């Protein structure tokens, strides 16, 4: 493939998409750089600092302030014994401010800082491992709205800190036990420009991938990067795989043109683009590019739950072994595992819980139903790049469309809701539900999951927002809507 050729069309708004479609002529590539003016977000009902294995996150100017950022960063630098720490961030407007405070805390504890710039969270994790660093900090609030930001703390193996290790860092911060150094031992910042290419190389070297075959196939792809970090890596990967690419919202300026969560209801622009361009597939990302959603060739979002299901379908056809998912992931994963006669393990919600179990059981694939694909052959972390490559190879190897492939996955209907609650209130209500339904089949892995014949409903407090998440799944829409309405009512009643 001639790398000098331009096979990328860039679009930054719905209006520009329509202009492109109306004005397209053979052989002409249109490039747009207009930045839409997005109205300021509404004030969230609760702005408390959220601390969990999913990060230390809060609202900029309210709970996540420079002094707090520097204190937690210094605590992490102390925990890392003043060693090498990789730092990368997503594209959020607050990113520079947060990074400055992070650098301050790390330098004050004598750390050597490796700055990898604006890159996906999995790219930071991979860099920690490749560079044999003592740890890393990914500055990102992932799918949270624009006013949020967060510190995701990464251990020396390139995995998020588990609860025990996180508690060690928090104890240092809470007890003001940071090991600050003298002026002549302050840390320093170095820049590393190859993290994205290292990540791409890992993906394209997968044994499952036939790059030459993909280049000959020349899939037409539309990708919505939501003006996050995906624009720094996904278009490059797609071009390398021979795709003709239309890019929506590529510039990593952090003004999100839609709800940043890549749920089906937020992907209307991508659906429209796929339908009008006649693309083979559409991909949607969240701001830090660890989650992936898919739009079929018919211009229909298939639901982020099916991203992992399709990737698993492909990997298990090539390599048998255990599968690990979290408690909220579709039961289609259990069905797929049974089809290939391998075990399916379930864990608490949170990437590190899934990654840890995958390492224990030597899983061949795993992840979370929010579009998070984890392939150990690349890295034990959620990664949209890996998901993109696996799904394209699945389409190429089978010669089937996304719609045809989805028809081969066991069908369930899932609905998700969330209810904002005061701190501590959600757990108390969940406990009452446990007591009321104690005679039923309950899974208490994370919150409470009530298991019924062919269906289930799961309620848990979120790691990333001040909400209770309520997810229901059933063979049909009527049943799932009834379940969701019934159990959501408990939280509205209080």
N, C-alpha and C positions, 0 to 999 in steps of 0.2 A: 504494500500500500504506500502511495506517495504521501509522506508526512507533510509535504508542503502544500498540499491541496486543502482548500477550505471546505469542510462539509458541515459547517455549523451555522445555523440561523439563530439569531438572538432576538428575543422579544421580551419587553419589560412591562407590558400592560395589556388589558383586554382590548383597548382601543387600537393599540399597535398590532395586536394579533389580527384584528379585522382588516386593518390597512394592508398587512402582509398578505392575507388571504385574497383580498380584492385586487391587489396590485401585482400579484406574483406573475412573472413571465419566465419562460424557460431559460435556464442558465444564469439567472440573476439571484444573488444572495442578498438578503436585507439584514441590516444590523441596526439595532436601536439601543440608545443609551438613556432614554428618558426615565427619570425617577418620579414615580407617582407621589403625590402629596397625600399622606395618610393622616386622617384626623387623630388627635391624641387619644390614647386609650381611656376607658372609663376607670375611675378609681375602684380597685378591687374591694370587696366587702371585708377582707381581712388581710393584714399586711405583716403578720408575724414571721419571724425568721424560722425557716424550715431546715432542720438538721437531721439527716438520715444517711444511710448508705448510698443514697442517690445524690448527696451533695449538701453543701452549706449554702442555702439559697434564700434570697429575700428581695424586697423591692428597693430599688436604688433611691437614695435620698430619704428612705424611711427606716428600714431595718438593716439593709446591707449598706453600711457606711464605710468610708475609707479606713477609719480606725479599727473597725471590726475585721475588715478584710486583711489589714496588715497584721493584726493580732493572730488570726487563725493561720495566716501564711507563715508567720514566725514560729508558731507552734508546730506547724508541719516541717519547717526547716530544722527545728530542734529535734523532732522525731526522726528526721532523715540524717541526723548527726552532721549537719552542715555539709552534706555531700552534694552530688550533682542532681539537679531537679529540672526536668523538662517542663516548659510552660507554653501552652498554646491556647488560643481563644476562638470563640465563634465571632460572628460579625456584628453583634449587638452594638448599638450606639454607645453604651456605657463601657464597652470592652476596654478601651484605652485607659480609662480612669481606674477600672478594677485591676488591670494588668500593672499599672504603676504602683498601686498599693501592694499587690502581691510581690512585685520585685523588691519593694521596700522591706517587707517582712523577711523575705528570703535572704536578701543581701545582709540584713542586720544580724542574721544567724550564721553568716559565713558561707552560704551556699554558692556553688557554681551553677549559674542559671543558663539553660540552653533554650533560647527563644525560637520556636518553630513557626511563629506568626499566626495568621488566621487560617486554621485548618480544622477538619472534622475531629471530633472527639476520638474516634478509633485511630486516627493518624497520630494523635498525641500518645495514646497507649502503646502503639507499635514503636514509636520513637523511643519511649522509655526503655523498652525491651532491647531494641537494636543498639542503643547507645550505652547500654548497661548502666543506666542512671539509678540513683537511690530512690527515685520517685518522680512523680509528675503532678501538675495541676492543670486541669482543663477548665478554662473559664467559660462557662456556658450554663444557661438555664434551660437548654434543650427545647422542649415544646412550650414552655411557659410564655405568657405574653411579653411584649416588648419592654415593659417596665421592670421586669425581673432580671436578675443575673445570679450566678452561683459559682462556687468553687467545687469541682469534682476532684477528689484526692485519689491519687494513683500510687500503688505500691511498686516495688522494684521489679516485679514480674510483668508489669504493664496491665495489671488488673486493679479495679477499684478496691479501696480498703474495705475489708469486712468489718463487721460491727466491733469486734474486739480491738482491731487496730485503729479504727476511727475513734473509739473511746479513749485510747491512749493519747491521740492528738488533742481531743477535747479536754482531757484532764490537764494537759500542759497549758492550754489556753485559759481554762477556767481558774487555774491556780497561779497564773502569772509566772510559770516556771520556764519561760523561754530562755535559751542559752544565747544571749546577745554577745557579740564579739567586739573587740577593740577596733579602733580606726584602721590599724594596719592589717587586720584579718578580715575585713569586709568582703563579701562575695562580689562576683563580677558577672556580667551578662555577655553571652556569646550568641551569635545567630547561626542557625542551621537551616539551610535552604532546600534540603533534599528530602524532607520528611514526606511530602506528597508523592514524589517519585518512588521512594522506598515502599510506600503503601501500594501504589499501582503495580510495582514489580511483584510484590507478594501475591496479589490477586491474579495477575496474568500468568504467573508461573504455576498455578494450580494444576494438578494432574487431571482434574475433571474438564479443564478448559482446552478447547481446540481453537486457538487464535486464528490460524489460517482459514479454518472452516468458517468461522464467524466473519472474517474479513471478506470472504467470497460471498457470503449470504447478504451482506450490506443491509441490515435491518434499518428501517426508518423509525426513529425514536424521538419522542418529545419528552423533555425532562423539566420539571418545575423545581428550581433550586431555592425558592422562597427568599431570595437575597441573603442566603446564609452561606455556610462554608461549602456546601455541595458544589457551588460554582467554581471552586478552586480545584476540583478533582474529577467530578463525574463526567463533564464534557470531554476532558482529556482521555479518560478511560474509554468512553464510548467511541471516540475517534480512533483510538488505538485498536479497538475491536471492529473497525470497519463500518461503523454505523453512520447513516446520514442523520444529523442531529438538529433538532429545533430546541433552543434553550429559552425557557421562560424564567424571568427574574434571576438572571445569573449574577449580576454585580453584588459583591459581598458587602453591602453598605448597612445591612441590619434593619432597614425599614420594611417590615414584613408586609407584603401586599394582601395577605390573607391570614386567617387564623393559622399560626405556625404548626399546629398539629396536623399531620397528613391523614386525617380521617376523611372518609368518603364525602361527607357533607361540605368539606372545605376545598374540593378539587374541581369545581365547575369550570374554571378557566382551562385547566389541563384537559378535562373531558372534551371541551369544545375544540381545543387545538388538535387533539388526536383525531377527532371525527372529521374535521375540515382538512387536515393535511393528509389523511389516508395513512397515518402511521401504523406500524405493527404493534406498538406498545407505548404507553406513557408511564413515566416514573415520577413520583413526588417524594420530596425529602422534608425532614424537619430541619431547623436551623443548624444543628451540629452534625447532621448527616450520619446518624447512627440508626435511623429508622427509615423504612422504605415502604411506600404504597404504590399500587399498580393500577393503571387504567387499561382496559382491554382495547383491542383493535376496533371495537364498536363504540368507543368513546364512553365507556361506563367504568366507574371506579368499582373494583371488585371487593373492596374492604381490606383493611390492613392485616386482618387475621390470616388472609390467604397468602400473603407474601411468604411467611415462614412455612406454611403448608406446601406450597409449590416448590420451594427450595428443598424441603425435606423429601418430597416426592422424587425429585431428581437425584439427590445425594444417595438415598437408600437404594435407588435402582443401580447405583454404581458401587456402593460399599455398605455392607450390613453392619449394624452396631447400635448401641443404645441411643435414645433420643431424650433430651431433657428440656422441659418447658416449665413455665410458671403456672400457678394455680388458676389464673384467669384465661389461659389460652384455650382456644377452641378444642372440643373433644375430637375434631377431625384428626388431630395429631395422634390420639390414642388409636384411632381407626387405621391410620397409615402405618403406625408401628406394628399393629397386629397383622396388617396385610403382608408386611415383610418379616414377620415373626421375630421382632426385636422388642425389648422393653421400652416403655415410655415413663420416665420419672418426672415428678412434679415438685416444684419448690415454692418458697415464698416469692413474692414479686420483688424485683430488683435484679439488675444485671449480675452483680457479684454472687447472688444466691444461685443463679442458673449456672454461671461460669464455674463456681466452686464444685457443684455437683457434677458438671460435665467432666471436670478433671478427675474426680473420684471414680466415676464409672467408665471413663474412657469413651465418652459419647462421640459419635461421628458428626452430629449436628445438634443444634438446640437453639433456644432463643425465647423471645417473648412475642405474644400475639399482637403487640402494637406495631408490628413491622420490623422488629429487631431480629435479624438473622445472625447467629453465632456459628462460625465454622472454625473448628480448632486448627485446620490446616493453614489458615491465615492468621487467626488470633482469637483468643477466648474473650471476645467482646463483640457487642452488636456493631454491625458494619453494613451500611447501605451499599458500598462499593461491591462487597462480596455478594450481596443479594442481587444486584444488577447483573453481575457476571453469570451467576448460577441460573437466573431466569432466562437470560438470552441463550445460554447453552442448552437449556431444556427445550426452548422453542426450536432452536437450530437442529438438535439431535432428533427430535420427534417429528419435525415438520408440521407441528400443530400450532394453532393460534392460541392466544391466552384464553379465549372463550372455550375452546375445545379442551384445553388442559384443566380449566376450572371444573368442567363437567365431570372430570375423572376424580375429583376430590370429594369425599363424603360431604353432603350438603347439610348445613345447619344455618339457622338464622340467629344472629347475635345482636343485641342492643346494649348500648352503654349509656350510663347517665352519671351525673355527679351532683352532690348536694353540698353547698357550703355550710359549714358547721363551726361553732366556737370550739376553741381548743379543749379537748377532753370530752366534749359532748358526743362525738361520733362513736368513740369506743364504748361509752356507757350505753348508747342505744343498741349497738351491736351485741353487747352482753345480754341485754334484755331479750333480743331476738334469739340468741343461743338458748336461753332458758325456756323460752316459749316453744321452740322447735326441737328440744333435746331428744324427743322420741323419734325424730326423723334421722335419716342418714346425713351426718354432718362431717365436713372436712374443715378442720380448724388449723390448717397449715398457715393461713394468713387471713385474719379476720374470721368470717364464717362463710362457708360455701354449702348450700343446701342442695343435696343431690336427689333428683327424682328420676323416674323412668324416662329416659330420652331427653331430659332437660336439667338445668341447674340455674341457680342464682347465687352470685358471689358478692359479698359486701365487705369492704375493708377501708381503713383510713389510708389516705394517699401519702406516699413518701415525698411528693414534690409540690403539693398544693394543700391549702387548708380545707380539704373536702373529704367526703366519703364517696368512694367510687362504688357504683352498683352496676353489675354486669349480669345479664341473663342470656341464656342460649337454649334453643329448643328446635325441633324439626320444622316448625312453622311460625309464621309471624304473629298469628293470633295468640298462641300460647306465650311467646316471648314477651309480647306487649302486656299481656295480663300479669305475668310475673314481675315485670319491671314496675308497672303501676302499683301493684300490691305492696312491694317491699320498699319502694321509694316513699310511699305514704308514711311509713314509720318515722322517717327523718323529718318530713314536713310537720308531723304532729309534735316532734321533739320528745 
